[in-house]
């Protein structure tokens, strides 16, 4: 059997290349993606065994990309590689689509072990995370939040929150500017948002941007 195939996704090229060099002796790094949409395209094309993804990526966040990847490639294992130490976020993702949750500051020591564990069907959490708190949150299924926005609304909201105009967002999504405007004002109406600043804060609360 060949080496396990790894796909990396991080918008910081130097970070992705450093992790690629770290992994190459034991694994086959088949590609690097710099945003969420590129990740989806390369994942379908390359069919990796394990995908390492950051949560803060442009165009489509790691949160959204991870959720979609579980449907596109249900056999692939997903490991979050992030600077975010929020145990509640880690718990939400591990309850959902992630097999592992690693912090970038400790990843070099734990990354190989994490990949080996998830390939065996196990979960892996960075040792730096507060394990007892994380376990408590993972067990508490009632704390899981429902997603009220539709997938299209989330795409529109992220692009607008990143500072793109409605025309630019429309070009990315390959729809008309009028369609983007419809989704924007529908979101503002449903969630009682009055200004663009309210929309930006809402995008942050929805974890679409940092």
MDAnalysis code that builds the backbone (N, CA, C; Angstrom):
import MDAnalysis as mda
import numpy as np

u = mda.Universe.empty(630, n_residues=210, atom_resindex=np.repeat(np.arange(210), 3), trajectory=True)
u.add_TopologyAttr("name", ["N", "CA", "C"] * 210)
u.add_TopologyAttr("resid", np.arange(1, 211))
u.add_TopologyAttr("resname", ["UNK", "UNK", "UNK", "UNK", "UNK", "UNK", "UNK", "UNK", "UNK", "UNK", "UNK", "UNK", "UNK", "UNK", "UNK", "UNK", "UNK", "UNK", "UNK", "UNK", "UNK", "UNK", "UNK", "UNK", "UNK", "UNK", "UNK", "UNK", "UNK", "UNK", "UNK", "UNK", "UNK", "UNK", "UNK", "UNK", "UNK", "UNK", "UNK", "UNK", "UNK", "UNK", "UNK", "UNK", "UNK", "UNK", "UNK", "UNK", "UNK", "UNK", "UNK", "UNK", "UNK", "UNK", "UNK", "UNK", "UNK", "UNK", "UNK", "UNK", "UNK", "UNK", "UNK", "UNK", "UNK", "UNK", "UNK", "UNK", "UNK", "UNK", "UNK", "UNK", "UNK", "UNK", "UNK", "UNK", "UNK", "UNK", "UNK", "UNK", "UNK", "UNK", "UNK", "UNK", "UNK", "UNK", "UNK", "UNK", "UNK", "UNK", "UNK", "UNK", "UNK", "UNK", "UNK", "UNK", "UNK", "UNK", "UNK", "UNK", "UNK", "UNK", "UNK", "UNK", "UNK", "UNK", "UNK", "UNK", "UNK", "UNK", "UNK", "UNK", "UNK", "UNK", "UNK", "UNK", "UNK", "UNK", "UNK", "UNK", "UNK", "UNK", "UNK", "UNK", "UNK", "UNK", "UNK", "UNK", "UNK", "UNK", "UNK", "UNK", "UNK", "UNK", "UNK", "UNK", "UNK", "UNK", "UNK", "UNK", "UNK", "UNK", "UNK", "UNK", "UNK", "UNK", "UNK", "UNK", "UNK", "UNK", "UNK", "UNK", "UNK", "UNK", "UNK", "UNK", "UNK", "UNK", "UNK", "UNK", "UNK", "UNK", "UNK", "UNK", "UNK", "UNK", "UNK", "UNK", "UNK", "UNK", "UNK", "UNK", "UNK", "UNK", "UNK", "UNK", "UNK", "UNK", "UNK", "UNK", "UNK", "UNK", "UNK", "UNK", "UNK", "UNK", "UNK", "UNK", "UNK", "UNK", "UNK", "UNK", "UNK", "UNK", "UNK", "UNK", "UNK", "UNK", "UNK", "UNK", "UNK", "UNK", "UNK", "UNK", "UNK", "UNK", "UNK", "UNK", "UNK", "UNK"])
u.atoms.positions = np.array([
    [0.837, -1.199, 0.000],
    [0.000, 0.000, 0.000],
    [0.871, 1.249, 0.000],
    [0.415, 2.317, -0.709],
    [1.168, 3.556, -0.755],
    [0.968, 4.377, 0.505],
    [1.660, 5.492, 0.553],
    [1.532, 6.400, 1.693],
    [0.143, 7.035, 1.704],
    [-0.406, 7.302, 2.902],
    [-1.681, 8.025, 2.978],
    [-1.578, 9.379, 2.277],
    [-2.643, 9.757, 1.590],
    [-2.659, 10.986, 0.791],
    [-3.232, 12.133, 1.630],
    [-2.491, 13.239, 1.680],
    [-2.868, 14.377, 2.516],
    [-3.098, 15.606, 1.653],
    [-4.186, 16.335, 1.933],
    [-4.459, 17.620, 1.295],
    [-4.452, 18.699, 2.368],
    [-3.700, 19.781, 2.135],
    [-3.590, 20.884, 3.083],
    [-4.393, 22.084, 2.596],
    [-5.030, 22.804, 3.528],
    [-5.763, 24.023, 3.172],
    [-5.459, 25.112, 4.191],
    [-4.760, 26.148, 3.740],
    [-4.407, 27.282, 4.596],
    [-4.100, 28.461, 3.691],
    [-4.623, 29.646, 4.013],
    [-4.387, 30.792, 3.151],
    [-3.013, 31.425, 3.364],
    [-2.246, 30.922, 4.339],
    [-0.868, 31.367, 4.532],
    [0.064, 30.330, 3.886],
    [0.599, 30.677, 2.730],
    [1.388, 29.734, 1.945],
    [2.576, 29.186, 2.715],
    [3.266, 30.039, 3.451],
    [4.449, 29.604, 4.187],
    [4.093, 28.567, 5.249],
    [2.958, 28.765, 5.902],
    [2.504, 27.808, 6.913],
    [2.197, 26.467, 6.270],
    [1.449, 26.500, 5.172],
    [1.082, 25.257, 4.484],
    [2.327, 24.520, 3.990],
    [3.280, 25.260, 3.437],
    [4.497, 24.620, 2.925],
    [5.340, 24.021, 4.052],
    [5.344, 24.691, 5.218],
    [6.092, 24.167, 6.364],
    [5.494, 22.843, 6.835],
    [4.165, 22.774, 6.902],
    [3.520, 21.524, 7.309],
    [3.715, 20.439, 6.244],
    [3.744, 20.843, 4.988],
    [3.983, 19.878, 3.911],
    [5.349, 19.225, 4.070],
    [6.365, 20.039, 4.349],
    [7.719, 19.493, 4.541],
    [7.782, 18.577, 5.751],
    [7.029, 18.925, 6.791],
    [6.999, 18.109, 7.997],
    [6.398, 16.730, 7.726],
    [5.390, 16.698, 6.860],
    [4.648, 15.456, 6.628],
    [5.252, 14.551, 5.558],
    [5.972, 15.140, 4.613],
    [6.436, 14.396, 3.439],
    [7.172, 13.080, 3.731],
    [7.968, 12.980, 4.787],
    [8.658, 11.692, 4.993],
    [7.721, 10.501, 5.175],
    [6.551, 10.752, 5.808],
    [5.660, 9.632, 6.116],
    [4.380, 9.606, 5.280],
    [4.051, 10.732, 4.676],
    [2.789, 10.827, 3.940],
    [3.034, 11.441, 2.562],
    [2.038, 11.308, 1.687],
    [2.103, 11.926, 0.364],
    [1.197, 13.157, 0.358],
    [1.793, 14.331, 0.339],
    [1.025, 15.573, 0.283],
    [0.644, 15.815, -1.176],
    [-0.646, 15.661, -1.470],
    [-1.088, 15.691, -2.870],
    [-1.454, 17.083, -3.351],
    [-1.605, 18.049, -2.426],
    [-1.961, 19.397, -2.858],
    [-2.095, 20.358, -1.698],
    [-2.107, 21.648, -2.043],
    [-2.308, 22.726, -1.072],
    [-3.354, 23.673, -1.635],
    [-4.364, 24.001, -0.836],
    [-5.405, 24.944, -1.245],
    [-5.296, 26.201, -0.390],
    [-5.576, 27.366, -0.996],
    [-5.425, 28.629, -0.282],
    [-6.740, 29.270, 0.125],
    [-7.865, 28.698, -0.278],
    [-9.166, 29.183, 0.191],
    [-10.162, 28.026, 0.179],
    [-11.335, 28.267, 0.767],
    [-12.301, 27.195, 0.938],
    [-12.845, 26.617, -0.353],
    [-13.056, 27.460, -1.344],
    [-13.590, 26.955, -2.611],
    [-12.551, 26.116, -3.354],
    [-11.308, 26.577, -3.328],
    [-10.240, 25.794, -3.957],
    [-10.092, 24.444, -3.255],
    [-10.277, 24.445, -1.937],
    [-10.202, 23.201, -1.185],
    [-11.245, 22.204, -1.676],
    [-12.481, 22.651, -1.854],
    [-13.534, 21.742, -2.320],
    [-13.188, 21.171, -3.694],
    [-12.698, 22.032, -4.592],
    [-12.360, 21.584, -5.941],
    [-11.226, 20.558, -5.919],
    [-10.172, 20.865, -5.163],
    [-9.024, 19.956, -5.131],
    [-9.356, 18.653, -4.409],
    [-10.205, 18.738, -3.378],
    [-10.574, 17.520, -2.647],
    [-11.302, 16.543, -3.557],
    [-12.245, 17.037, -4.356],
    [-12.987, 16.181, -5.276],
    [-12.054, 15.608, -6.341],
    [-11.120, 16.427, -6.805],
    [-10.198, 15.988, -7.855],
    [-9.160, 14.990, -7.343],
    [-8.594, 15.262, -6.150],
    [-7.448, 14.492, -5.663],
    [-7.820, 13.329, -4.738],
    [-9.025, 13.391, -4.146],
    [-9.525, 12.332, -3.262],
    [-8.498, 11.914, -2.186],
    [-8.143, 12.840, -1.304],
    [-7.162, 12.529, -0.247],
    [-7.763, 11.643, 0.839],
    [-6.890, 11.012, 1.600],
    [-7.334, 10.226, 2.754],
    [-7.595, 11.127, 3.958],
    [-6.770, 12.168, 4.095],
    [-6.886, 13.103, 5.217],
    [-6.786, 14.525, 4.686],
    [-7.646, 15.402, 5.210],
    [-7.612, 16.820, 4.845],
    [-7.318, 17.637, 6.096],
    [-6.276, 18.459, 6.040],
    [-5.939, 19.377, 7.121],
    [-6.397, 20.762, 6.702],
    [-7.270, 21.392, 7.486],
    [-7.805, 22.680, 7.067],
    [-7.841, 23.696, 8.196],
    [-7.531, 24.937, 7.839],
    [-7.658, 26.054, 8.759],
    [-9.124, 26.478, 8.781],
    [-9.534, 27.160, 9.844],
    [-10.917, 27.627, 9.934],
    [-11.091, 28.985, 9.282],
    [-10.076, 29.839, 9.355],
    [-10.154, 31.188, 8.793],
    [-9.556, 31.200, 7.395],
    [-10.412, 31.006, 6.405],
    [-9.971, 31.057, 5.015],
    [-10.903, 31.971, 4.228],
    [-10.378, 32.664, 3.216],
    [-11.222, 33.552, 2.414],
    [-12.160, 32.795, 1.489],
    [-13.138, 33.537, 0.951],
    [-14.130, 33.055, -0.021],
    [-15.109, 32.060, 0.608],
    [-14.594, 30.998, 1.214],
    [-15.442, 30.032, 1.925],
    [-14.673, 29.587, 3.160],
    [-15.253, 29.794, 4.332],
    [-14.534, 29.505, 5.576],
    [-14.316, 28.014, 5.773],
    [-13.371, 27.677, 6.655],
    [-13.135, 26.287, 6.989],
    [-14.354, 25.629, 7.617],
    [-15.141, 26.409, 8.353],
    [-16.371, 25.874, 8.949],
    [-17.293, 25.341, 7.853],
    [-17.512, 26.162, 6.816],
    [-18.408, 25.773, 5.731],
    [-17.797, 24.674, 4.863],
    [-16.512, 24.830, 4.548],
    [-15.853, 23.847, 3.691],
    [-15.866, 22.466, 4.335],
    [-15.589, 22.413, 5.637],
    [-15.592, 21.126, 6.330],
    [-16.944, 20.440, 6.281],
    [-17.996, 21.216, 6.502],
    [-19.349, 20.643, 6.474],
    [-19.682, 20.085, 5.090],
    [-19.241, 20.772, 4.051],
    [-19.533, 20.308, 2.691],
    [-18.688, 19.089, 2.316],
    [-17.470, 19.058, 2.811],
    [-16.579, 17.949, 2.475],
    [-17.098, 16.617, 2.999],
    [-17.805, 16.641, 4.122],
    [-18.331, 15.382, 4.658],
    [-19.362, 14.763, 3.713],
    [-20.004, 15.615, 2.902],
    [-20.965, 15.102, 1.927],
    [-20.281, 14.754, 0.604],
    [-19.283, 15.558, 0.235],
    [-18.580, 15.314, -1.027],
    [-17.651, 14.110, -0.935],
    [-16.946, 14.003, 0.210],
    [-15.974, 12.915, 0.406],
    [-16.163, 12.315, 1.807],
    [-17.217, 11.560, 2.010],
    [-17.500, 11.036, 3.352],
    [-16.416, 10.120, 3.902],
    [-15.594, 9.543, 3.027],
    [-14.547, 8.638, 3.493],
    [-13.305, 9.379, 3.983],
    [-13.142, 10.650, 3.626],
    [-11.948, 11.416, 4.020],
    [-12.047, 11.848, 5.487],
    [-10.918, 11.851, 6.170],
    [-10.849, 12.304, 7.553],
    [-10.437, 13.775, 7.568],
    [-11.116, 14.577, 8.371],
    [-10.852, 16.013, 8.420],
    [-10.227, 16.395, 9.756],
    [-9.099, 17.084, 9.690],
    [-8.425, 17.567, 10.897],
    [-8.330, 19.087, 10.822],
    [-8.872, 19.751, 11.830],
    [-8.779, 21.206, 11.912],
    [-7.399, 21.579, 12.430],
    [-6.785, 22.556, 11.773],
    [-5.461, 23.039, 12.147],
    [-5.583, 24.548, 12.296],
    [-5.642, 25.044, 13.537],
    [-6.059, 26.421, 13.769],
    [-5.288, 27.079, 14.912],
    [-5.433, 28.400, 15.008],
    [-4.897, 29.144, 16.145],
    [-5.980, 29.357, 17.202],
    [-7.201, 28.988, 16.873],
    [-8.352, 29.213, 17.756],
    [-8.404, 28.152, 18.859],
    [-8.334, 28.591, 20.106],
    [-8.308, 27.668, 21.243],
    [-9.656, 27.538, 21.941],
    [-10.721, 27.970, 21.303],
    [-12.054, 27.920, 21.895],
    [-12.532, 26.464, 21.976],
    [-12.665, 25.955, 23.186],
    [-13.052, 24.555, 23.377],
    [-14.466, 24.287, 22.895],
    [-15.342, 25.296, 22.951],
    [-16.716, 25.089, 22.491],
    [-16.749, 24.907, 20.976],
    [-15.933, 25.684, 20.266],
    [-15.843, 25.504, 18.815],
    [-15.298, 24.116, 18.499],
    [-14.247, 23.721, 19.219],
    [-13.682, 22.386, 19.007],
    [-14.731, 21.305, 19.219],
    [-15.511, 21.446, 20.271],
    [-16.539, 20.451, 20.569],
    [-17.607, 20.405, 19.490],
    [-18.038, 21.575, 19.011],
    [-19.042, 21.625, 17.950],
    [-18.551, 20.895, 16.700],
    [-17.301, 21.144, 16.342],
    [-16.763, 20.544, 15.122],
    [-16.542, 19.045, 15.286],
    [-16.096, 18.624, 16.449],
    [-15.888, 17.191, 16.688],
    [-17.213, 16.444, 16.746],
    [-18.255, 17.100, 17.217],
    [-19.585, 16.491, 17.185],
    [-20.110, 16.423, 15.761],
    [-19.627, 17.336, 14.921],
    [-20.118, 17.415, 13.549],
    [-19.267, 16.641, 12.570],
    [-18.270, 17.329, 11.980],
    [-17.550, 16.698, 10.874],
    [-16.062, 16.451, 11.111],
    [-15.479, 17.015, 12.146],
    [-14.029, 16.894, 12.339],
    [-13.653, 15.608, 13.070],
    [-12.549, 14.987, 12.638],
    [-11.995, 13.837, 13.355],
    [-10.882, 14.271, 14.302],
    [-10.319, 15.460, 14.042],
    [-9.234, 15.947, 14.889],
    [-9.256, 17.455, 14.988],
    [-8.686, 17.972, 16.082],
    [-8.620, 19.417, 16.311],
    [-7.243, 19.726, 16.868],
    [-6.421, 20.426, 16.066],
    [-5.046, 20.729, 16.445],
    [-4.800, 22.229, 16.471],
    [-3.934, 22.655, 17.373],
    [-3.503, 24.051, 17.413],
    [-2.206, 24.188, 16.633],
    [-2.104, 25.253, 15.868],
    [-0.912, 25.441, 15.039],
    [0.352, 25.525, 15.881],
    [0.239, 26.100, 17.070],
    [1.445, 26.286, 17.883],
    [2.006, 24.967, 18.408],
    [1.176, 23.926, 18.432],
    [1.665, 22.639, 18.923],
    [1.619, 21.551, 17.862],
    [1.255, 21.935, 16.638],
    [0.992, 20.939, 15.600],
    [2.227, 20.151, 15.195],
    [3.393, 20.783, 15.187],
    [4.576, 20.076, 14.709],
    [4.879, 18.834, 15.539],
    [4.549, 18.897, 16.830],
    [4.811, 17.756, 17.705],
    [3.703, 16.711, 17.650],
    [2.504, 17.117, 17.254],
    [1.354, 16.219, 17.349],
    [0.741, 15.845, 15.997],
    [1.149, 16.520, 14.931],
    [0.468, 16.366, 13.656],
    [0.542, 14.944, 13.114],
    [1.714, 14.356, 13.121],
    [1.868, 12.994, 12.599],
    [1.017, 12.016, 13.407],
    [1.059, 12.163, 14.722],
    [0.261, 11.288, 15.582],
    [-1.233, 11.464, 15.315],
    [-1.659, 12.710, 15.113],
    [-3.071, 12.981, 14.848],
    [-3.531, 12.292, 13.571],
    [-2.724, 12.384, 12.529],
    [-3.085, 11.746, 11.258],
    [-3.154, 10.231, 11.416],
    [-2.192, 9.672, 12.107],
    [-2.183, 8.229, 12.332],
    [-3.432, 7.783, 13.098],
    [-3.844, 8.586, 14.073],
    [-5.021, 8.244, 14.880],
    [-6.308, 8.302, 14.069],
    [-6.489, 9.375, 13.305],
    [-7.754, 9.496, 12.567],
    [-7.841, 8.456, 11.453],
    [-6.705, 8.048, 10.901],
    [-6.721, 7.002, 9.884],
    [-7.166, 5.652, 10.463],
    [-7.029, 5.504, 11.783],
    [-7.488, 4.292, 12.463],
    [-8.945, 4.414, 12.909],
    [-9.581, 5.520, 12.561],
    [-10.972, 5.721, 12.941],
    [-11.159, 6.350, 14.306],
    [-10.072, 6.874, 14.883],
    [-10.146, 7.489, 16.197],
    [-10.167, 9.012, 16.070],
    [-10.487, 9.687, 17.166],
    [-10.455, 11.148, 17.205],
    [-9.161, 11.597, 17.868],
    [-8.777, 12.834, 17.580],
    [-7.569, 13.377, 18.192],
    [-7.792, 14.842, 18.532],
    [-7.413, 15.220, 19.759],
    [-7.537, 16.601, 20.218],
    [-6.177, 17.054, 20.732],
    [-5.800, 18.293, 20.412],
    [-4.518, 18.828, 20.862],
    [-4.392, 18.720, 22.378],
    [-3.233, 18.272, 22.826],
    [-3.016, 18.086, 24.259],
    [-3.133, 19.395, 25.023],
    [-2.904, 20.518, 24.322],
    [-2.965, 21.821, 24.977],
    [-4.395, 22.214, 25.341],
    [-5.370, 21.620, 24.656],
    [-6.772, 21.952, 24.963],
    [-7.124, 21.405, 26.339],
    [-8.003, 22.077, 27.017],
    [-8.442, 21.632, 28.333],
    [-9.359, 20.431, 28.156],
    [-8.787, 19.236, 28.344],
    [-9.489, 18.004, 27.994],
    [-10.780, 17.803, 28.783],
    [-10.750, 18.058, 30.080],
    [-11.955, 17.838, 30.887],
    [-13.105, 18.731, 30.436],
    [-12.792, 19.994, 30.139],
    [-13.831, 20.907, 29.680],
    [-14.348, 20.478, 28.322],
    [-13.437, 20.074, 27.455],
    [-13.836, 19.646, 26.116],
    [-14.731, 18.418, 26.183],
    [-14.356, 17.442, 27.009],
    [-15.171, 16.233, 27.155],
    [-16.571, 16.571, 27.638],
    [-16.662, 17.493, 28.578],
    [-17.959, 17.891, 29.124],
    [-18.827, 18.514, 28.034],
    [-18.225, 19.359, 27.211],
    [-18.986, 20.019, 26.159],
    [-19.405, 19.020, 25.085],
    [-18.497, 18.107, 24.733],
    [-18.818, 17.101, 23.717],
    [-19.999, 16.233, 24.156],
    [-20.030, 15.881, 25.450],
    [-21.129, 15.036, 25.949],
    [-22.459, 15.769, 25.988],
    [-22.384, 17.089, 26.075],
    [-23.612, 17.871, 26.223],
    [-24.183, 18.196, 24.849],
    [-24.861, 17.254, 24.256],
    [-25.369, 17.442, 22.895],
    [-26.391, 18.566, 22.808],
    [-27.040, 18.879, 23.930],
    [-28.042, 19.928, 23.909],
    [-27.450, 21.299, 23.651],
    [-26.137, 21.418, 23.832],
    [-25.520, 22.732, 23.636],
    [-25.243, 23.030, 22.174],
    [-25.453, 22.041, 21.303],
    [-25.170, 22.250, 19.883],
    [-26.145, 23.265, 19.298],
    [-25.625, 24.214, 18.562],
    [-26.446, 25.290, 17.996],
    [-27.016, 24.870, 16.647],
    [-28.233, 25.288, 16.405],
    [-28.844, 25.029, 15.110],
    [-28.394, 26.093, 14.114],
    [-28.193, 25.696, 12.886],
    [-27.838, 26.637, 11.831],
    [-29.132, 27.168, 11.222],
    [-29.382, 28.469, 11.413],
    [-30.620, 29.050, 10.919],
    [-30.476, 29.556, 9.491],
    [-29.284, 29.952, 9.090],
    [-29.061, 30.451, 7.743],
    [-29.000, 29.304, 6.739],
    [-29.472, 29.557, 5.526],
    [-29.319, 28.561, 4.460],
    [-27.875, 28.591, 3.965],
    [-27.419, 27.522, 3.290],
    [-26.047, 27.530, 2.737],
    [-25.779, 28.731, 1.835],
    [-26.728, 29.101, 0.995],
    [-26.533, 30.251, 0.097],
    [-26.447, 31.556, 0.884],
    [-27.283, 31.689, 1.911],
    [-27.218, 32.885, 2.744],
    [-25.861, 33.001, 3.428],
    [-25.318, 31.886, 3.866],
    [-24.010, 31.908, 4.522],
    [-22.908, 32.320, 3.543],
    [-22.999, 31.849, 2.308],
    [-22.022, 32.249, 1.289],
    [-22.091, 33.754, 1.044],
    [-23.285, 34.251, 0.856],
    [-23.468, 35.683, 0.599],
    [-22.976, 36.510, 1.781],
    [-23.349, 36.099, 2.977],
    [-22.965, 36.840, 4.182],
    [-21.453, 36.887, 4.333],
    [-20.773, 35.764, 4.108],
    [-19.316, 35.765, 4.255],
    [-18.657, 36.700, 3.241],
    [-19.074, 36.634, 1.998],
    [-18.464, 37.464, 0.967],
    [-18.677, 38.952, 1.244],
    [-19.881, 39.320, 1.670],
    [-20.152, 40.723, 1.983],
    [-19.377, 41.171, 3.215],
    [-19.283, 40.294, 4.218],
    [-18.545, 40.628, 5.433],
    [-17.054, 40.777, 5.164],
    [-16.558, 40.101, 4.121],
    [-15.150, 40.240, 3.737],
    [-14.874, 41.540, 2.998],
    [-15.939, 42.329, 2.748],
    [-15.762, 43.634, 2.117],
    [-16.041, 43.663, 0.631],
    [-16.562, 42.579, 0.083],
    [-16.861, 42.555, -1.355],
    [-18.173, 43.290, -1.641],
    [-18.239, 43.910, -2.785],
    [-19.490, 44.533, -3.206],
    [-20.470, 43.439, -3.623],
    [-21.724, 43.827, -3.801],
    [-22.714, 42.835, -4.217],
    [-22.388, 42.291, -5.612],
    [-21.837, 43.141, -6.476],
    [-21.454, 42.667, -7.813],
    [-20.295, 41.681, -7.724],
    [-19.315, 41.988, -6.885],
    [-18.179, 41.077, -6.718],
    [-18.626, 39.740, -6.132],
    [-19.520, 39.794, -5.142],
    [-20.048, 38.561, -4.559],
    [-20.822, 37.760, -5.609],
    [-21.574, 38.466, -6.431],
    [-22.339, 37.800, -7.493],
    [-21.413, 37.100, -8.475],
    [-20.290, 37.738, -8.801],
    [-19.327, 37.132, -9.732],
    [-18.743, 35.850, -9.146],
    [-18.424, 35.868, -7.845],
    [-17.867, 34.681, -7.193],
    [-18.881, 33.539, -7.204],
    [-20.125, 33.867, -6.893],
    [-21.166, 32.839, -6.774],
    [-21.815, 32.499, -8.108],
    [-21.470, 33.276, -9.145],
    [-22.025, 33.070, -10.487],
    [-23.550, 33.210, -10.490],
    [-23.999, 34.272, -9.810],
    [-25.408, 34.640, -9.818],
    [-25.477, 36.125, -10.161],
    [-26.673, 36.684, -10.204],
    [-26.816, 38.107, -10.489],
    [-26.665, 38.925, -9.208],
    [-26.303, 40.189, -9.369],
    [-26.205, 41.090, -8.219],
    [-27.564, 41.224, -7.524],
    [-28.625, 41.134, -8.313],
    [-29.972, 41.214, -7.723],
    [-30.232, 40.034, -6.787],
    [-29.722, 38.855, -7.150],
    [-29.878, 37.682, -6.279],
    [-29.124, 37.876, -4.971],
    [-27.901, 38.410, -5.052],
    [-27.125, 38.683, -3.842],
    [-27.858, 39.688, -2.969],
    [-28.408, 40.748, -3.597],
    [-29.146, 41.762, -2.839],
    [-30.356, 41.150, -2.147],
    [-31.045, 40.244, -2.844],
    [-32.198, 39.579, -2.245],
    [-31.796, 38.829, -0.981],
    [-30.704, 38.056, -1.072],
    [-30.264, 37.282, 0.089],
    [-29.802, 38.200, 1.222],
    [-29.094, 39.283, 0.864],
    [-28.615, 40.211, 1.895],
    [-29.787, 40.784, 2.686],
    [-30.783, 41.310, 1.979],
    [-31.889, 41.963, 2.674],
    [-32.814, 40.949, 3.362],
    [-32.847, 39.739, 2.844],
    [-33.601, 38.680, 3.519],
    [-32.960, 38.356, 4.868],
    [-31.614, 38.271, 4.875],
    [-30.891, 38.028, 6.128],
    [-31.153, 39.159, 7.110],
    [-31.053, 40.400, 6.635],
    [-31.237, 41.553, 7.519],
    [-32.659, 41.597, 8.088],
    [-33.613, 41.205, 7.256],
    [-35.006, 41.186, 7.721],
    [-35.229, 40.080, 8.746],
    [-34.751, 38.876, 8.453],
    [-35.003, 37.731, 9.332],
    [-34.312, 37.872, 10.685],
    [-33.132, 38.509, 10.695],
    [-32.374, 38.595, 11.938],
    [-32.347, 40.006, 12.520],
    [-33.254, 40.864, 11.991],
    [-33.462, 42.216, 12.518],
    [-32.162, 43.015, 12.573],
    [-31.443, 42.991, 11.453],
    [-30.203, 43.747, 11.327],
    [-30.510, 45.046, 10.587],
    [-30.011, 46.150, 11.111],
    [-30.378, 47.453, 10.557],
    [-29.307, 48.047, 9.649],
    [-28.041, 47.775, 9.935],
    [-26.942, 48.414, 9.202],
    [-25.932, 47.375, 8.732],
    [-25.002, 47.830, 7.892],
    [-23.931, 46.940, 7.456],
    [-23.033, 46.528, 8.618],
    [-22.904, 47.407, 9.617],
    [-22.126, 47.066, 10.811],
    [-22.793, 45.926, 11.571],
    [-24.143, 45.954, 11.632],
    [-24.878, 44.842, 12.257],
    [-24.630, 43.551, 11.485],
    [-24.589, 43.672, 10.166],
    [-24.370, 42.496, 9.318],
    [-22.981, 41.913, 9.566],
    [-21.980, 42.778, 9.722],
    [-20.614, 42.334, 9.982],
    [-20.526, 41.625, 11.329],
    [-21.138, 42.217, 12.353],
    [-21.112, 41.581, 13.683],
    [-21.828, 40.240, 13.656],
    [-22.907, 40.153, 12.884],
    [-23.643, 38.896, 12.770],
    [-22.773, 37.833, 12.093],
    [-22.004, 38.225, 11.069],
    [-21.103, 37.291, 10.390],
    [-20.048, 36.759, 11.351],
    [-19.558, 37.608, 12.241],
    [-18.579, 37.180, 13.239],
    [-19.211, 36.204, 14.209],
    [-20.446, 36.500, 14.652],
    [-21.138, 35.586, 15.570],
    [-21.394, 34.235, 14.915],
    [-21.629, 34.244, 13.607],
    [-21.867, 32.998, 12.875],
    [-20.577, 32.284, 12.501],
    [-19.425, 32.882, 12.924],
    [-18.098, 32.294, 12.689],
    [-17.766, 32.170, 11.206],
    [-18.252, 33.102, 10.421],
    [-17.937, 33.121, 8.995],
    [-16.648, 33.895, 8.734],
    [-16.339, 34.855, 9.609],
    [-15.081, 35.587, 9.537],
    [-14.539, 35.734, 10.953],
    [-13.259, 36.031, 11.058],
    [-12.629, 36.168, 12.375],
    [-12.890, 37.565, 12.924],
])
